[in-house]
Amino acid sequence: MSQTITAERTALVTGATGVIGSAIVRGLVADGIRTALIARNARHLERLEHSLDAPHLTLRLRADVAEPFDLLESRDAIRDRFGSDPDLLVVAAGILRTAPFRAAAPADWNAMIRTNLQGALHTVQTFTEGLVSAAASARPADLVLIGAAHARQRSQTYAVFSSLAAAIEQLSRHLRTELGPRGVRVHHLAPQFIESDSPSSRERAEPASSEPASSEPRVWDRRSPGPQRTAELVRFAISLPHRANLAEAVLRIGDG
Ligand SMILES: NC(=O)c1ccc[n+]([C@@H]2O[C@H](COP(=O)([O-])OP(=O)(O)OC[C@H]3O[C@@H](n4cnc5c(N)ncnc54)[C@H](OP(=O)(O)O)[C@@H]3O)[C@@H](O)[C@H]2O)c1
C-alpha cells in the first residue's frame, strides 16, 4: 500500500523544537528530506539542528507563526536555500495552558488563540500556494495539521485548549474540501496528551524561567503513544500512494 518516501521533497515543520515537532523533524531528516524548522527560540533551534547533524538538509528559521511577516520571510528563506516552497507542511506549533474555566487567565486564552488558531491559519495560508503548485506539477503535496484528541473529549481544565483543537479539526475538513480536488492531501493527526517536558513546556509552567533546555531524556506516561508515534504516523501519511489519504487519525493513550 505504501510508496517510497522521496528525498526530493521539501518540508517545513512549525513548532520544530517541541516534543512532537522535533520527533517529526527527526523522522523526516532520517529519510533524507530537506526540512525547514520554525520556532521562536533561537537557542532551542540551534540545539535541535546541531543534534540532527545534517546541516545540508536543515534550515532553522526563527519565526513567530502568529506574525504573517515572519512567515513570508521564512518562505523567502526556504526558496533561497532549497529552491522551492515546501511540498510538505507540518503545523505543530502550539501552546497548552490549562485551568478550570472560571479561574482561567484570559491572557492564557489569548496566547493559545494567537498561536494555536491564528498561527495555524497564517501558516497554512502562507504556504498553500506552494502546496497547490507542487500538486499541479504532479508532485506529492501534503498538509499535516497536528491537533489534539482533546477536541473530542470533555475535561475540567481543557475547555479553551480543546475548543481551539476542535476548530483545527474542523478547519482540516474544510481545507480537505478546498485543497483535495487540487491534489493536496490534508491530514489531521490528533494525539492524546503526553506529559510534555520540552523547554517550551517548562516555560509555560514557569514563565519567568530562562533555564536552558534540558538534555535529559523525557519520560512519557507508559500508556501514552509518545511523540514518536505521531512522527511515525506522519511518515505513514506521506508514504501513501497518490490517491490515498490518511485524512484523520486520533492517537489515544492505551485505555483512553
Ligand atoms: N504534547 C502532547 O501531548 C500534545 C497532545 C495533543 C496535542 N498536542 C498539540 O501538538 C502541538 C505540539 O505540541 P508539543 O507537545 O510538541 O508542544 P511543545 O513541546 O510545548 O512545543 C511547542 C512548539 O511550538 C513552538 N511555538 C510555540 N508558540 C509558537 C509561536 N507563536 N510561533 C512559532 N513557534 C511556536 C515552540 O517553540 P518556541 O516556544 O521556541 O516558539 C515549540 O517548538 C501543539 O499544537 C499541541 O497543542 C500536543
The ligand as a Gaussian input file, in Angstrom:
#p B3LYP/6-31G(d) Opt

LIG

0 1
 N        2.327000      17.010000      23.775000
 C        1.105000      16.499000      23.737000
 O        0.773000      15.572000      24.438000
 C        0.059000      17.001000      22.813000
 C       -1.143000      16.354000      22.806000
 C       -2.123000      16.785000      21.953000
 C       -1.874000      17.833000      21.119000
 N       -0.687000      18.467000      21.137000
 C       -0.502000      19.564000      20.211000
 O        0.620000      19.310000      19.398000
 C        1.294000      20.524000      19.127000
 C        2.707000      20.401000      19.600000
 O        2.724000      20.082000      20.969000
 P        4.069000      19.791000      21.757000
 O        3.736000      18.942000      22.905000
 O        5.125000      19.366000      20.806000
 O        4.384000      21.234000      22.322000
 P        5.726000      21.772000      22.950000
 O        6.677000      20.682000      23.280000
 O        5.341000      22.722000      24.023000
 O        6.354000      22.612000      21.727000
 C        5.671000      23.674000      21.159000
 C        6.455000      24.097000      19.932000
 O        5.762000      25.194000      19.310000
 C        6.668000      26.312000      19.243000
 N        5.865000      27.520000      19.329000
 C        5.009000      27.876000      20.304000
 N        4.466000      29.061000      20.013000
 C        4.972000      29.456000      18.815000
 C        4.806000      30.588000      18.003000
 N        3.965000      31.595000      18.316000
 N        5.495000      30.661000      16.849000
 C        6.344000      29.664000      16.490000
 N        6.537000      28.571000      17.214000
 C        5.860000      28.473000      18.379000
 C        7.653000      26.098000      20.393000
 O        8.876000      26.772000      20.216000
 P        9.097000      28.271000      20.763000
 O        8.470000      28.340000      22.117000
 O       10.582000      28.433000      20.758000
 O        8.441000      29.157000      19.769000
 C        7.864000      24.602000      20.266000
 O        8.726000      24.326000      19.197000
 C        0.527000      21.603000      19.835000
 O       -0.379000      22.191000      18.949000
 C       -0.183000      20.857000      20.918000
 O       -1.369000      21.524000      21.274000
 C        0.284000      18.067000      21.976000

